[in-house]
Amino acid sequence: MQTTQTNGITTLAEMFEKEGERMHILARETVYHAGSTSNTVYFIHKGKVKLSYLHPSGKRITLGIRAPGDLFGEMALLGEQRRRHHAEALEDGELYRMSREVFLVLARRYQSVYPALLEAFGRWVQELEEIVEDLAFRDIQGRLSRQLLRLSDEYGVKTKNGILIGFRLTHRDLAEMIGSARENTTVVLNRFEKEGILDKRRYQIVIKDLEGLKEKSQG
């Protein structure tokens, strides 16, 4: 995401650290909710943030997870007036926020940040396409397997027992990530545990059989 420039700001991180407003967040704290004014962009310095869509019926689906070095709320830069999704901290962390007006002025001044901005928009589109594909063509087992593989790839920590997904994760979190009821997600997790594919403890999941999980994702 980094580019070179002879002087001044060269990365989004530098731009937010120098010009943004620092804010601390607590686990499960709401950063913004759907319907709120969309006029701010955020950069994560520490912690993780979950982006989700809440249907009027009460059903929620996770759109993506953002980690240190990631941008979110970027739709404000494209003229979004009201937030269409919910942003919630998954763990204690630290963010930088910047108004749309200030961001656009600085981006014109420091054009080396544009590649990272385009990457953020591209990632958002890719995630939405994957959600549509999973919901349309895969059952709960397939969707859950693919989601666990993504999480182990992006946030996995190797341990003697397997790959630990490196943040607090509830069955409800996983259900929202795959567009399923929590009860149905728990049934599949229990099945995977019995088959030796994973080990689940309180808020932790360890992938013990990565190849077995890949086979489940292709079924």
Residue frames relative to the residue before (quaternion, step in Angstrom):
aa qw qx qy qz dx dy dz
M 1.0000 0.0000 0.0000 0.0000 0.00 0.00 0.00
Q 0.6380 0.5487 -0.3354 0.4235 3.58 1.18 -0.34
T 0.0862 -0.7599 0.6425 0.0495 3.52 -1.19 0.71
T 0.4616 -0.6893 0.4841 0.2784 3.58 -1.22 0.32
Q 0.0157 0.7574 -0.6523 0.0241 3.51 -1.23 0.64
T 0.5672 -0.6557 0.3736 0.3299 3.57 -0.89 0.91
N 0.7992 -0.0507 0.0194 0.5986 3.60 1.08 -0.58
G 0.7191 0.4382 -0.3142 0.4384 3.54 -1.27 0.28
I 0.7631 -0.3638 0.2927 0.4468 3.52 -1.34 -0.43
T 0.1297 -0.8184 0.5573 0.0529 3.59 -0.91 0.91
T 0.7802 0.2384 -0.1484 0.5589 3.63 1.18 -0.29
L 0.6322 -0.5122 0.4141 0.4080 3.53 -1.29 0.32
A 0.6140 0.5601 -0.3506 0.4316 3.59 0.99 -0.79
E 0.6698 0.4914 -0.2976 0.4705 3.56 0.90 -0.92
M 0.6500 0.5306 -0.3235 0.4374 3.57 0.94 -0.87
F 0.6987 0.4568 -0.2774 0.4755 3.58 0.90 -0.89
E 0.6540 0.5198 -0.3235 0.4443 3.59 0.96 -0.80
K 0.7215 0.4382 -0.2466 0.4760 3.58 1.03 -0.78
E 0.8201 0.2732 -0.0993 0.4929 3.56 0.94 -0.88
G 0.6391 0.5601 -0.3267 0.4137 3.61 1.21 -0.36
E 0.4733 -0.6334 0.5308 0.3049 3.53 -1.37 0.14
R 0.3435 -0.7582 0.5205 0.1905 3.57 -0.70 1.10
M 0.0302 0.7890 -0.6132 0.0258 3.56 -1.06 0.76
H 0.3071 -0.7384 0.5741 0.1757 3.56 -1.07 0.78
I 0.1160 -0.7912 0.5984 0.0496 3.58 -1.03 0.79
L 0.3282 -0.7295 0.5698 0.1883 3.53 -1.21 0.62
A 0.6572 -0.5069 0.3778 0.4104 3.57 -1.20 0.51
R 0.8404 0.1310 -0.1716 0.4972 3.55 -0.98 1.07
E 0.4478 0.6651 -0.4729 0.3654 3.59 1.20 0.32
T 0.4161 -0.6990 0.5249 0.2503 3.59 -1.03 0.81
V 0.3055 -0.7356 0.5776 0.1788 3.57 -0.87 0.98
Y 0.7360 -0.2141 0.1123 0.6323 3.55 1.05 -0.84
H 0.2879 -0.7624 0.5554 0.1655 3.56 -1.19 0.44
A 0.6582 -0.5031 0.3800 0.4115 3.54 -1.25 0.42
G 0.7562 0.3499 -0.2801 0.4767 3.53 -0.94 0.94
S 0.5714 0.5808 -0.3896 0.4295 3.58 1.23 -0.30
T 0.6506 -0.5278 0.3755 0.3964 3.56 -1.23 0.47
S 0.2423 -0.7794 0.5656 0.1181 3.57 -0.87 0.98
N 0.3310 0.7497 -0.5088 0.2636 3.56 0.02 1.29
T 0.6846 0.4435 -0.2596 0.5169 3.58 1.30 0.31
V 0.2037 -0.7471 0.6223 0.1142 3.54 -1.16 0.74
Y 0.2079 -0.8012 0.5557 0.0774 3.58 -1.04 0.84
F 0.1285 -0.7543 0.6401 0.0701 3.53 -1.23 0.66
I 0.3201 -0.7745 0.5187 0.1688 3.58 -0.79 1.03
H 0.1991 -0.7700 0.5985 0.0963 3.55 -0.83 1.06
K 0.7832 -0.0214 0.0364 0.6203 3.58 1.01 -0.86
G 0.7558 0.3951 -0.2844 0.4379 3.56 -1.16 0.61
K 0.3644 -0.7066 0.5624 0.2273 3.54 -1.36 -0.10
V 0.1751 -0.7775 0.6010 0.0607 3.54 -1.14 0.79
K 0.2509 -0.7596 0.5855 0.1312 3.56 -0.98 0.93
L 0.1868 -0.7551 0.6209 0.0972 3.56 -0.98 0.94
S 0.0800 0.8226 -0.5545 0.0972 3.60 -0.71 1.00
Y 0.3345 -0.7078 0.5875 0.2049 3.51 -1.33 0.46
L 0.1643 -0.7923 0.5842 0.0626 3.55 -0.82 1.05
H 0.2918 -0.7624 0.5579 0.1495 3.55 -0.63 1.20
P 0.6278 -0.5512 0.3877 0.3894 3.63 -1.11 0.58
S 0.6122 0.5616 -0.3445 0.4373 3.61 1.16 -0.52
G 0.5752 -0.5859 0.3779 0.4279 3.57 1.27 -0.34
K 0.5513 0.6045 -0.4011 0.4119 3.60 1.23 -0.22
R 0.1434 -0.7984 0.5835 0.0403 3.54 -0.93 0.95
I 0.0547 -0.7782 0.6242 0.0430 3.58 -1.10 0.71
T 0.4138 -0.7146 0.5129 0.2346 3.55 -0.90 0.96
L 0.2860 -0.7732 0.5500 0.1335 3.54 -0.90 1.00
G 0.7841 -0.2161 0.1548 0.5608 3.56 1.11 -0.56
I 0.2812 -0.7161 0.6081 0.1958 3.55 -1.33 0.29
R 0.1655 -0.7855 0.5922 0.0706 3.54 -0.95 0.94
A 0.1673 -0.7961 0.5809 0.0286 3.55 -0.99 0.99
P 0.7462 -0.3801 0.2607 0.4804 3.64 -1.22 0.07
G 0.7586 0.3195 -0.2767 0.4958 3.53 -0.90 1.02
D 0.6367 0.5373 -0.3185 0.4522 3.58 1.31 -0.16
L 0.3644 -0.6865 0.5950 0.2045 3.48 -1.33 0.56
F 0.0971 0.7740 -0.6256 -0.0143 3.59 -1.17 0.46
G 0.6786 0.4260 -0.3684 0.4714 3.54 -1.24 0.50
E 0.3722 0.7907 -0.4316 0.2237 3.55 1.33 0.17
M 0.5293 0.6322 -0.4235 0.3751 3.61 1.18 -0.30
A 0.5068 0.6322 -0.4200 0.4088 3.58 1.25 -0.29
L 0.6412 0.5416 -0.3207 0.4389 3.58 1.13 -0.65
L 0.6992 0.4503 -0.2620 0.4896 3.59 1.23 -0.41
G 0.6811 -0.5261 0.2814 0.4245 3.56 1.21 0.40
E 0.3491 0.7267 -0.5165 0.2885 3.60 1.21 0.22
Q 0.2937 -0.7819 0.5284 0.1521 3.59 -0.80 1.00
R 0.7881 0.1112 -0.0384 0.6043 3.58 1.05 -0.83
R 0.5307 -0.6301 0.4562 0.3364 3.56 -1.00 0.80
R 0.2730 -0.7658 0.5637 0.1462 3.54 -1.03 0.84
H 0.7675 0.2532 -0.1638 0.5657 3.57 1.25 -0.14
H 0.5007 -0.6432 0.5165 0.2624 3.52 -1.42 0.25
A 0.1335 -0.7781 0.6091 0.0760 3.61 -1.01 0.80
E 0.0275 0.8144 -0.5714 0.0968 3.57 -0.65 1.18
A 0.4568 -0.6785 0.5051 0.2754 3.58 -0.98 0.86
L 0.3183 -0.7379 0.5643 0.1892 3.57 -0.96 0.87
E 0.7870 0.0319 -0.0009 0.6162 3.56 1.22 -0.46
D 0.6715 -0.4579 0.3639 0.4551 3.56 -1.25 0.20
G 0.1396 0.8183 -0.5443 0.1211 3.57 -0.93 0.81
E 0.3590 -0.7024 0.5759 0.2146 3.48 -1.39 -0.17
L 0.0905 -0.8029 0.5892 0.0022 3.55 -0.82 1.05
Y 0.2189 -0.6853 0.6588 0.2200 3.48 -1.44 0.13
R 0.0895 -0.7923 0.6011 0.0535 3.55 -0.95 0.82
M 0.0664 -0.7881 0.6118 -0.0124 3.51 -1.21 0.68
S 0.4840 -0.6654 0.4774 0.3084 3.57 -0.93 0.82
R 0.6435 -0.5283 0.3923 0.3909 3.55 -1.21 0.56
E 0.6700 0.5229 -0.3105 0.4257 3.59 0.85 -0.95
V 0.6731 0.4804 -0.2979 0.4769 3.58 0.92 -0.90
F 0.6334 0.5404 -0.3374 0.4392 3.60 0.93 -0.86
L 0.6908 0.4879 -0.2926 0.4463 3.61 0.80 -0.97
V 0.6245 0.5235 -0.3375 0.4712 3.59 1.03 -0.71
L 0.6956 0.4711 -0.2773 0.4663 3.59 0.87 -0.96
A 0.6309 0.5386 -0.3384 0.4442 3.59 1.01 -0.77
R 0.6405 0.4997 -0.3300 0.4808 3.60 1.05 -0.67
R 0.6643 0.4970 -0.3015 0.4699 3.56 1.10 -0.69
Y 0.7861 0.1998 -0.0836 0.5790 3.57 0.98 -0.89
Q 0.1057 -0.8649 0.4890 0.0406 3.56 0.40 1.24
S 0.5026 0.6542 -0.4273 0.3699 3.61 1.24 -0.13
V 0.6112 0.5562 -0.3652 0.4285 3.63 1.19 -0.25
Y 0.4849 0.7074 -0.4233 0.2919 3.61 1.19 -0.29
P 0.6245 0.5357 -0.3743 0.4276 3.67 0.87 -0.71
A 0.6607 0.4926 -0.3124 0.4725 3.60 0.97 -0.81
L 0.6334 0.5281 -0.3313 0.4583 3.57 1.05 -0.71
L 0.6515 0.5011 -0.3073 0.4796 3.58 0.97 -0.84
E 0.6195 0.5418 -0.3355 0.4584 3.57 1.06 -0.74
A 0.6389 0.5269 -0.3228 0.4582 3.60 1.01 -0.81
F 0.6679 0.4826 -0.3026 0.4789 3.59 0.94 -0.85
G 0.6467 0.5259 -0.3188 0.4513 3.57 1.00 -0.80
R 0.6393 0.5203 -0.3226 0.4653 3.57 1.00 -0.77
W 0.6316 0.5429 -0.3275 0.4462 3.57 1.00 -0.84
V 0.6636 0.4947 -0.3006 0.4738 3.58 0.93 -0.90
Q 0.6547 0.5213 -0.3142 0.4482 3.60 0.92 -0.89
E 0.6563 0.5131 -0.3172 0.4532 3.58 0.93 -0.86
L 0.6594 0.4996 -0.3135 0.4662 3.58 0.94 -0.83
E 0.6348 0.5213 -0.3332 0.4629 3.60 1.01 -0.75
E 0.6575 0.5074 -0.3112 0.4618 3.61 0.98 -0.81
I 0.6181 0.5375 -0.3427 0.4600 3.59 1.05 -0.72
V 0.6584 0.5036 -0.3042 0.4694 3.57 0.92 -0.95
E 0.6535 0.5195 -0.3132 0.4527 3.60 0.92 -0.89
D 0.6804 0.4936 -0.2977 0.4525 3.58 0.86 -0.94
L 0.6874 0.4888 -0.2923 0.4508 3.58 0.85 -0.94
A 0.6969 0.4891 -0.2720 0.4484 3.56 1.06 -0.76
F 0.8466 0.2494 -0.0676 0.4653 3.59 0.87 -0.90
R 0.7483 0.3757 -0.2278 0.4971 3.65 1.16 -0.13
D 0.4427 -0.6674 0.5276 0.2832 3.54 -1.17 0.66
I 0.7515 -0.3978 0.2606 0.4573 3.58 -1.30 0.05
Q 0.6445 0.5269 -0.3313 0.4441 3.59 0.93 -0.86
G 0.6741 0.4949 -0.2947 0.4625 3.57 0.90 -0.89
R 0.6711 0.4975 -0.3037 0.4581 3.58 0.93 -0.90
L 0.6643 0.5024 -0.3081 0.4598 3.57 0.96 -0.88
S 0.6348 0.5328 -0.3306 0.4515 3.59 0.96 -0.85
R 0.6756 0.4908 -0.2949 0.4645 3.58 0.87 -0.95
Q 0.6571 0.5086 -0.3207 0.4547 3.58 0.97 -0.78
L 0.6483 0.5067 -0.3179 0.4711 3.59 0.98 -0.80
L 0.6276 0.5231 -0.3335 0.4703 3.59 1.06 -0.70
R 0.6388 0.5150 -0.3295 0.4671 3.59 0.98 -0.81
L 0.6827 0.4962 -0.2900 0.4512 3.56 0.87 -0.97
S 0.6615 0.4949 -0.3143 0.4676 3.59 0.97 -0.80
D 0.6460 0.5191 -0.3158 0.4620 3.58 1.10 -0.70
E 0.7569 0.4020 -0.2119 0.4698 3.58 0.87 -0.95
Y 0.8295 0.1862 -0.0531 0.5239 3.60 0.95 -0.85
G 0.4173 0.7471 -0.4413 0.2699 3.58 1.26 0.14
V 0.1530 -0.7563 0.6316 0.0748 3.53 -1.17 0.78
K 0.3730 -0.7463 0.5040 0.2233 3.58 -0.64 1.09
T 0.0003 0.7748 -0.6315 0.0304 3.56 -0.92 0.99
K 0.6775 -0.4843 0.3476 0.4309 3.59 -1.26 0.11
N 0.7027 0.4587 -0.2593 0.4782 3.58 1.21 -0.45
G 0.7418 -0.3118 0.2210 0.5510 3.58 1.25 -0.23
I 0.6577 -0.4829 0.3863 0.4301 3.55 -1.23 -0.49
L 0.2187 -0.7844 0.5738 0.0870 3.55 -0.55 1.23
I 0.3526 -0.6954 0.5806 0.2347 3.58 -0.85 0.95
G 0.3625 -0.8479 0.3648 0.1289 3.48 -0.32 1.38
F 0.7243 0.3172 -0.3303 0.5155 3.56 0.76 0.95
R 0.6754 -0.4986 0.3669 0.4007 3.55 -1.30 0.44
L 0.0418 0.8172 -0.5648 0.1066 3.57 -0.67 1.13
T 0.1679 -0.7961 0.5764 0.0765 3.58 -0.62 1.12
H 0.6444 -0.4946 0.3984 0.4259 3.57 -1.28 0.21
R 0.6225 0.5354 -0.3408 0.4580 3.58 1.08 -0.67
D 0.6059 0.5486 -0.3503 0.4574 3.58 1.03 -0.77
L 0.6837 0.4859 -0.2838 0.4646 3.57 0.86 -0.99
A 0.6322 0.5368 -0.3327 0.4488 3.58 0.99 -0.83
E 0.6721 0.4874 -0.2953 0.4728 3.58 0.98 -0.83
M 0.6245 0.5482 -0.3400 0.4404 3.59 1.12 -0.56
I 0.7795 0.3145 -0.1653 0.5159 3.59 1.10 -0.63
G 0.4917 -0.6871 0.4252 0.3246 3.60 1.22 0.17
S 0.5238 0.6200 -0.4078 0.4183 3.57 0.97 0.90
A 0.5639 -0.5490 0.4754 0.3933 3.57 -1.29 0.21
R 0.5950 -0.5890 0.4024 0.3703 3.58 -1.05 0.71
E 0.6467 0.5399 -0.3300 0.4259 3.60 0.91 -0.87
N 0.6718 0.4875 -0.3002 0.4701 3.60 0.94 -0.86
T 0.6298 0.5292 -0.3281 0.4644 3.57 1.06 -0.73
T 0.6411 0.5253 -0.3179 0.4603 3.58 1.00 -0.81
V 0.6101 0.5534 -0.3467 0.4487 3.60 1.02 -0.78
V 0.6928 0.4623 -0.2823 0.4760 3.61 0.86 -0.93
L 0.6242 0.5299 -0.3402 0.4625 3.61 1.00 -0.76
N 0.6480 0.5112 -0.3176 0.4668 3.59 0.96 -0.82
R 0.6319 0.5276 -0.3243 0.4661 3.57 1.05 -0.80
F 0.6551 0.5067 -0.3084 0.4680 3.58 0.93 -0.89
E 0.6453 0.5210 -0.3259 0.4538 3.57 1.01 -0.79
K 0.6522 0.5159 -0.3090 0.4615 3.59 0.96 -0.85
E 0.6974 0.4580 -0.2611 0.4856 3.57 1.11 -0.72
G 0.5310 -0.6703 0.3877 0.3441 3.60 1.27 0.06
I 0.4324 0.7133 -0.4562 0.3101 3.59 1.21 0.27
L 0.8074 0.0026 0.0259 0.5895 3.57 1.05 -0.72
D 0.2626 -0.7079 0.6272 0.1912 3.49 -1.40 0.20
K 0.0740 -0.8093 0.5822 0.0244 3.59 -0.70 1.01
R 0.0756 -0.7599 0.6456 0.0089 3.47 -0.99 1.03
R 0.7435 -0.3644 0.2762 0.4880 3.57 -1.23 -0.22
Y 0.8570 -0.0832 -0.0156 0.5083 3.56 -0.51 1.30
Q 0.6916 0.4177 -0.2917 0.5120 3.61 1.20 0.33
I 0.0763 -0.7709 0.6308 0.0442 3.55 -1.16 0.72
V 0.1087 -0.7761 0.6201 0.0363 3.54 -0.91 0.99
I 0.2866 -0.7457 0.5795 0.1611 3.58 -0.76 1.06
K 0.1666 -0.8233 0.5394 0.0579 3.57 -0.51 1.21
D 0.7837 0.1848 -0.0816 0.5874 3.59 1.11 -0.67
L 0.1984 -0.8278 0.5168 0.0911 3.55 0.12 1.32
E 0.6616 0.5053 -0.3158 0.4551 3.59 0.95 -0.83
G 0.6332 0.5274 -0.3247 0.4642 3.56 1.06 -0.74
L 0.6415 0.5103 -0.3200 0.4751 3.55 1.06 -0.73
K 0.6242 0.5315 -0.3372 0.4629 3.59 1.04 -0.73
E 0.6313 0.5238 -0.3328 0.4651 3.59 1.02 -0.76
K 0.6408 0.5210 -0.3200 0.4643 3.59 1.00 -0.81
S 0.6584 0.5288 -0.3099 0.4369 3.58 1.00 -0.77
Q 0.6997 0.4638 -0.2579 0.4783 3.59 1.19 -0.52
G 0.5378 0.6555 -0.3906 0.3585 3.56 1.28 -0.21
